[in-house]
Amino acid sequence: MASNPVVTALVPCPSIEVIMIGGRVRRTTLGTVDQWATDMLRGL
């Protein structure tokens, strides 16, 4: 699980794709997108 400071530090790195429970983190807005959350929760 990632904390907000860790996400903020990793997002600018072009070789790293940050994924949190809410989804893939967009570099420009720090918003989460895609269906990662529903896919992860479906597996529980």
C-alpha angles and dihedrals in degrees: 000000000000128000122220094253090052091049091048090052095047102041096076091057106098093203093057126074110200116212123183130175089273093056141264111344114236114227095217101047104016086229121139121242142174129047098289094118096052092042092050094046092046088061094058 
